[in-house]
Amino acid sequence: MSANFTATQPIVDRQRANHGRYNRAMPDAAARNLLGGLTPAAFLRRHWQKRALLVRGAIPGFGGLMTRAELFRLACRDDVESRLVLRERGRWSLAHGPFRAADFTGLPARRWTLLVQGVNLYLAAGDALLRRFAFIPYARLDDLMVSYAAPGGGVGAHADSYDVFLLQGDGRRRWRISRQRDLAVKPGLPLKLLAHFRPDADWTLGPGDLLYLPPNHAHEGVAVDACTTYSIGFRAPSAQHLATAFLDWLRDEIALDGRYADPDLRPAREPARIGAAMQAQCAAALDRIRWNRTGADVFLGCYLTEPKPNVYFAAQAHPLGPRAFAAAAARCGVHLDARTQLLYDGRWVFINGAAIARPIAGAPAIARLANARGLASGEAGRAAPADLLYRWYRDGYLHLD
């Protein structure tokens, strides 16, 4: 039986007293250091979705954000997505969490990897690391995955359908990459491993080194010694997935009146045949399904901010009253919960899967809250719509500093 944790229970929170430092977008100068001297604009122009980039010492002195024991404890939570990949005697195996502490005691000395998704939701410093990449729109930013590998451990040669930055924590990992077009996978395996991997570059990364890979760039990472890698991934839904999600959303938005009727029905000579009149009437009903650009935009905002299945929010158990909250916000400021997704466009504000008409008076403050992930004391007390902030505070979407 897995350990039973709640989503609000922190696994590591050494920086709890300083949310502002760990829940804000990084300045442009920090992004430039991260990209080996390139400005974000130059990186996007030369490398984004085009070619790989290796940066030595992207974060000098970086040795990771958590210990192996802390990562193992996180993998035991029933609200965290985790996987364990093992290669033994030439065979691959894959197990999904939540795990038990005993699951890690019997592992061999080599060739296994533990992968834990969404670490940014449970670790303040993990969220901070994610925000270092805020030169990419938050609508594209997905999550921070942390993988721990024993020597020789890895997940095999594969290609991802999304962009990823691979930041090396403690230890070393050897990366072989290829721009090959042949992405056929081996059949009958629990992992999507490339059938024919032909690397054309070979790098060993140490602590603080960073490797960017565009989508469908074949790669294989193998731990030289016990090591931890931090993967910053970006969402890129397929057209099929987007269409399916839109149709699910549309189902709750449409309201068609009427019902099928055939008062002039005649006796059937071929009872198994679907009549042309029935086909025409049903086709006409379906033709009444309509959507416009506004509907598509609202769907997209809700879709991009919808919490993942393993994420939920707990309302404040003992919330302040509206006036007391407003006074505390004016005095201390507020910050978004790490799990909160807040986006906006010219007409709407989207938060955790819901759409709200963008308030005219408070629009600039809401935009700053979304971009900076927090509001300073005076701004939270005066410029922002008090009713919205209070509602989000009660729902657990944001917190007082």
Helices and strands as residue ranges (DSSP letters): H 19-22, H 28-34, H 40-46, E 53-55, H 68-75, E 82-88, E 91-96, H 101-105, E 112-116, G 119-121, H 124-131, E 141-149, E 164-168, E 173-178, E 201-205, E 210-213, E 218-223, E 227-234, H 239-251, H 276-287, H 293-305, H 322-332, E 334-336, E 342-344, E 348-351, E 354-357, H 363-372, E 374-375, H 377-382, H 386-395, E 398-400
